[in-house]
Amino acid sequence: MEPLNDLVVRAQAGDLEAFGRLVRATQTMVYAVAGEVLRHSSMAEDAAQEAYQRAFRRLRDLEEPAAFIG
């Protein structure tokens, strides 16, 4: 798999496929964290989706690609 930082850079340039690959690469972790915090599966799914929507809208503001996960 392509390094996440490379996918972030490509997604920042408007590559929707790269953003989709970022989502697929991180969705298990994002859902697990949301599930631990919310303790409700459908709420965790909603929170994960909202997080990705916000990340997509703010992706170009990210100065350091490694911060996408951090």
N, C-alpha and C positions, 0 to 999 in steps of 0.2 A: 504494500500500500504506500501511496505517496505520503511524505511527511506532512503532518498537520499544518506546519508553518507555511509550506508551499501552497497548500489548499487555501489557507487564509489569504495569502497574497493574491492568488488567482480570483478568489471570491471578491476581494476588495476591488479588483479590476472589472467586476461585473460578470464573472463566469458563474452562472447559476448551477451548472453541473458540479463545479468545485464546492459550492455551498452545500449542495445535496450530499456530496461525499463527506463533508464535515459533519453534517447532521448524522449520517449513518455511522460514522466513526465514533461519535460521542453520545449517541442517544441512550445507550444502556447506562452509562455513567450519570447522565443528566436525570434520567427517570429514577435511578436508584437514589440519588441525592434528594430529589423532590419527594420521593416516597418516604424516605427516612424523616424528613421534616414534616410532611403533611399527614402521614399515616392513613392515606385514603387513595386508592388507586386512580379513580377518575379525576380527583383533584390534582394528583401528581402528573397525570397525562396533560391536563389543562395547563398546569404550571410549566411543564417542559415545552409545550407548544408556544406559550407566551414568551418564554425565554428565547426560543429560536427566532420568533418574530421580531423581538426587540434586538437581538443580535444582528439579524439581517438588516434592519433599518439603521443600525448604528455602526455597521462594519467598517465603513470608510473613516470613522472617527478613531478607530483603533490604531495606535501608533506602533505598537510592538505586536507582531503576529503571535508570539508565544503567549500573550495575555488572553487570547481567545479562550483558553482552557483555565487560566488562573483566575 
